[in-house]
Amino acid sequence: MRHDYLGNPVTGGGDATLAGIDDFIGGFLGYEERVLAILPAADAEPGHCLANAYAGWVWMFLESPDGPARAATYLARAEAAARGATRREQLTTALLRAWSDGDVVAATRRAGEILAEAPRDLAALKLHQYLDFNRGRCPEMLRVALASLPAAADVPQLHGMLAFAFEQCHLLRDAEAAARHALALLPREPWAQHALAHVMLTEGRIEEGIGFLESASATWNGLTSFMYTHNWWHLAVFYLSEGRFDEALGLYDRHVWARDREYSQDQVGAVSLLARLELAGQGVGNRWQELAGYLRARRADTVEPFLSLQYLYGLARAGCAEADELAAAIGARARSAPEPLRAAWAEVAWPAARGLLAHARADYATARRELGPTLARMLEIGGSHAQRDLFQQLYLDSLIRSGATIAAQQLLEERRRYEPRGVALNRALAGLYAELGLPDQAAAAAARARRP
């Protein structure tokens, strides 16, 4: 019996197949491009159960309606070879089957069964967290990572996974400690860098966050498109808080929208950053139209509600008729989603879609009415706190533009607790206080909005 680099047993396979498996695991955990080495390895040994199951996982991460079809060949190979494989490898294949069939509850359960048997199977842990994240199950993300800690405390990426799970549970001190431990073990660990950026953003440590990410950016070459663009996205968000709008737009052009333009996560990162730039008062030229050239293929994409809402907003801001097609698809999904997912689609994503469409088309009263009730439940559709904040920013903009000045003032002052010197935030407050007849407060907010 052979073993992967984490010590998990692997049935059969030549040296090249085992190397492909190690590249997949290490690349998956570390967001490195070598994760794709599993595809030629599986093609070279179609009778190897685990290699083909992992190759199927790669295609499922397209986060696209095409994913299951692209994974199907590898799934069939893995299932054909499963009889002679270990139980862990059989469960890995069963996980792919459930995921491919759209049964994320069963897929998550299979990941848990793998971890109960093999707590150092950190690929199963990473996938478990991913599936939990997409459903807003933050405590479960933390529980499974803590369960693997005694067996895998030597692995830097485990501490990065712990850090992000802690942060999503609002346990910020624990998150920072775990992230810094991961970085002490491996300074370039990107998920720990990402988790620490989340902590700094949440605590309003804007200057510190900029310095940290600027320094870390030298380690991002060779990362997968998502991790590369997403960490640059985080730096752009920090720049926006400081009023460095031109620099944030420059990051969009050079990094955030500069890699795999057909990939889901790169697309929503671009949508989110363009929207935030506009909300801060920065013109974005024809970038919506350029982005829409890639988003049109998403006109019926309802794989994940968090993704679909941002595709929708991007298409609508570009003035594309496909926005209405996607809105109709979201409505249909809200009516047909299986029970474990139905509430997220019907009670959160569908009204939010109507609100986002209205905002993009300058119907701010409708946007305010539709978006407002969904904000408290946005966790259910996935995404991180920082990513979902876009929806609150669009709601705030709707309040301001529809004349709800009192409600807007209340929410903006709450936001100021963790972004005390946010330039766009304080400019908005200055305008609101002037409208409300509070000149001293307006002057104080305007003073805060001036960059040092």
N, C-alpha and C positions, 0 to 999 in steps of 0.2 A: 504494500500500500504506500502510495506517495502522499505528499502533503503540500499544501499551499504555503506561502511565506508566513502566514499567521499560525500555522500548525494544524490546520483543518485537513482531515484525510481526503484524498482525491482518488477515485477509482480509475486505474489505468491511465493511458495517454502517454504520448512521447514527450520528449524534452520540449519541443516547440509548443505543444499543447499546454503543458504546465506553465511555460513562460507566458503564454497568452493569458492564462487564468490569473497568474500573478500580476500581469500588467492590467488586467481588468480590475482586479480588487484594489490594487494600489492606485490606479488611475481614478476609479470610482470614489474612493475615500478621499483622495487628494485633489480631485477636479483637474486631473492631468490628461492631456490628449492621448496618452498611451492607452487609455481605457478602450480605444477602438481596435487595439491589437487582437482582441478576442474574436473579431469577425473573421479575419483570415485563418486564425487558429481553428475555429469551429468548422470553417469550410474545408480545411485540410484534413480534419478528422470528424466526419459527419456522424460517426458512431459513438462519439464521446458525449455522455449525458450532460455533465456539468458545463462543459465548454459551450454546448449549444443552448443550454438554458440561459447562461449568462449573455450569449449573443442575442437571444430574444429579449432580454432585459434592455439591452442597448436600444433596440428599435422601439420599445415601449416608451422610452424616455424622449421620443420625438414629441410627446404630448400633442398628438395629432390624430385625426380619424384614420390616417394611414398606418399608424403604429402597429395595430394587431395584424394587419395584412403583411406588413414587412417582417413581423416576428414569426409568422405562421410556419415558415419552413424550418426554422430553428426549434420551434416548439414541437413540431412533428418528429424531428430527429431526436430531441431530448426524451420525449415520451416513448419512442421506440426503443431507446437504450436504457430506460429507467429500470427495467427488471433486474439488470445486473449491477445496478448502482447502489450506493449506501442510502439509508433512510434520509439523511440530510440532503443528498442530491435529488432524491425522489421528491422531497418537500420543496426544494428549489424549483423543480419542474412544475409541481402542482401550483406553486405560487404564480409562476408565469401563466399557467392555464387560467387561473382565476382572474388575474390582472387583465389578460387579453380578452376575457369574456366580460369585462366591465364590473366584476364583483370585487370591489375594493375591500369590502369587509372580510371576505374569505381570503383574499390575498394578504391582508394584514394578519389574519389569524395564522396563516401558514408561516409568515415571517416570525411570528411569536413562537411557533412550534420548533422552528429551526434554532432559534436562540435558546430555547429551553434545553435543547440537546447539545448545542455548540455555541456557548456564549462568546467565543472568539470569532464567530462568523460575522465579522463587522460589515460585510456587504449586506447581509440580511438585516442587520441593525440599521444601516443607512437607509435601506429601502423601507423598513418599518417606519422610520422617522419621516421619510418623504410622504408616505401614504397618510400618516397621522397629520402632518403639516397641512396637506391639502384639504383636510376636514376640520381643521382648527382644534385638534386634540393635543394641545400643548402638554398637559400633564402626562399623557401617555408617551410622548416623545422623551420626556425626562425619565419616566419609570423604566423604559427599556434600556436606556443608556446607563442608568445607575445599576441595573441588574447585570450588565456586562462588565462593569468597572473592576470587580475583584479579579476577573480572568484576563483583562486586557489593559491594565493600568499602565503598561509600558508603551502603548501605542498612542502617538501624539494625536492622531485623528479622532480617537475616541474622546479625548478631552475637548477637542473642537466641537464634536457633536453634543457633548454635555453642556458646553458653554452656550451654544445656541438654544438648546432646550431650556436651560435655566433662564435665559434672557426672554424667551417667549412666554415663560411663566411669570415674568416680572421679578424674578429673583436676581437682581442686578449684581449684588455683591458676589454671589456664588458664580454668576456668569463670568464676571471679570476674573475671578480667581482661576476658574477652569480654563479660560482663554489664555491667560498669562502662563499657566502651567504648560499648556500645549505648545505655546511659543517658546518656552524655555527648552522643551524637548526638541522642537523643530521650528526655528524662527520663521520659515516661509509658509507654515501651515495656513492655507488660505481661508478655511472655514472658521478657524479661531480668529484670524484677522477680521473677518466679516462679523463675527459675534461681538468682538470688542468694539468695532465701529458702531454696532447697534446700541451697545451700552452707552457709549459716549454721546451719541445722538439723543438718546432718551433722556440723558442727564444734562443736556445742554452744554456739553463740553466741546464746543464747536472748534475753537482754535486747536485744542489738543487733538481732536479727531482729524483735522486737516493735516497736522504735522505727522500724526501716526500713519495715515493712509498714504500721504505723499512719500514717506520713507519706505513703506511696505511695497509701493507700486513697482519697484525694481524687481520684485520676485514674481510678478504676475505673468511674465512671458512664458509660454508653454502650458498655460492653464487652458481648460476647456473654454469655449466661447462664453458660456453662461457665467462662469466664475470670473473670467477676465472682465467682461463688460459690467457685471454686477458690482464688483468692487470699485470700478471707476464710477459707476452710477452713485454709489455711496459718497464718494468724494465730491461729486457734482452737487449732491444734496447739501453737504456741508458748505460748499461755496455759495449756494443759493441763500442759505441762512445769513451769511456775511455780506450779502449784496454783491457778490462777485459774479454777476450775471453773464458777462462776456466770457469769463473763464469757464463757467458751467456749460455755456453753449459750445465752447471750444472742445470740452471733454466729450460732449455729444458727438461732434463731428469726427474727432480723432480716435475715440475709444468706444463709447457706448453704442454707437451705431456704425461700427466699423469691422465687424467680424462676420458671423453667420446670420445674414439678414433673413433667412428663411426659418430660423429657429424660434420657437415660441417665446422663450424667456428673453432673448435678445429683442424681440418685437415689443413685448410688454414693457421692458425697461426703457425702450425708446419712446413709447407712448407716454409713459409716466413722466419721463424727464421733460419732454416737450410740453406736456400739460402744466407741469410745475413752473417751467420757464414762463409760459403765458400768464399763469396766475400771479407771478411776480412782476408782471408788466413788461417782460422781454419779448420783442418780436422774434418770430422763428422763420420768417421768410416762407419759402415753398416747401419746407421740410415735411409738413403734414402730407402734402401731395406725393412727395417722393416715398415716404413711408407707406402710404396707402397702396402703392404698387405691389408691395409684399403682403399687405393685410387683406387684399381682395380674396386671396385664396382661403381666408378664414371665414368666408361669408356664411358657412353653415357649421362652423366648428364649435361644438359644445362639449368638448372633452372635460374641461375644468371650468367652473363658473368664474373663478378669479381671473383666468386668462380671457375668457369670452367677453367679460365686461370691458376689458381694456382694448381688445380688438375692436369692439363696438364703438368705443369713444374715438379711437383713432380714425376709423372709417367715417364717422359722422363729422369730425373736425375737418376732414379732407373734403367733405361734401359728396361722398360717394353713395350711390344708391344701394350699394351692398350693405350699408348700415341697416337699412330696413329689412333686408333679407336675414341678417344675423339677429336682429331683434325678434323677428318672427321665429327663428330657430330656437332662441332662448325661451320664448313663450311656449313653444311646443315641448321643449325639454322639461320645462316646469310642470307640464301636464303629464308627462310620460316617464319621468325619472323613477327608478326603483325606490322603494320605501326608505332605505337608509339615507338616500340622497335627496329625496323629494323636497323636504322642508328648505334645504339650502337653495335649491333652484326656485321653488315656487314662492317662498316667503321672503327671500333675500335677493337672489340674483335677478328675478324677473322685475320686481318693482324698481330695483336699482338700475336695471337696464333702461327702463322708461325714463328714469330721472337723468341718467347720463346722456341719453339721446336728446332730451329736452335741453340740458345745459349746453351741449355742443351746438344746438340750434338757437341759442339765446332765448329760450323760453324758461326764464329763471323761476317764475312762480311755480310752474309744473315741476321743475327740477327740485326745488325746495320741498314741495309736497311729497314727491315720490322718494327722494333720497333720504330725507330726514328719518323716517321710521326704520330704515334698514341699518343705520350706522351701528346701533348697539348689538347687532347680530352679524356684522361683517366677518367676524372670526370664523363663522360656519362655512364660508366659501374658500378659506385658505388664504395664503399669503402671509407675510410678516406684518408686524405692527407698522414698521416704516413704510412698507408697500401699500398697505390698506389706508394709510393716512391720506393718500391722494383723494379718496372718496370723501373724507371729511373736508379737505381743502376745497373741493368742488362744491360741496354743500355750503360751506362758509361763503364762497363766492356768490352762490345763488341767494343766500340771505342778504348779502350786501346789495346786490344788483336788483333785488326785488323789494328793497326798502325796509327789510326787517332789521333795522339798525340796533335795536336793543338786544335781540337774540344774538346778533353777530358780535356785539361788544362783549357779551358774556362769554361766548366761546373763545374769542380771541384772547381775552384776559386769562382764561384757563390755559390756553396754549402757551402764553408768555411765561408760565412757571418753568417750563423746560426749554424755552427758546427766548430768554429775556431780552436779547439784543437782535433778534431776527429782523432784518431790514424790511422785508416785504410785510411782515406781520405788523411792525410798528408803524409803517406808512399807512396801512389799512386802519389801524387804531386811531391815528392822527385824524384821518378823514372822518371816521365815525364820531369821534369826540367833538369835532367841529360841527357836525350836523346835529349833535345832541346838545349843543350850547354849552360845552365844557371846554373853554379855551385853554385853561391851564393844563388840563389833562392832554389836550391836543398838542400843546407845545412840548410837553414832556415826552409824549410818544414820538413826535417829530425829531426831538433831540436824540432819542435812543436809536432812531432809524439812520442816523448819520454814521457812516463808517469811520473808524478811527483814522 
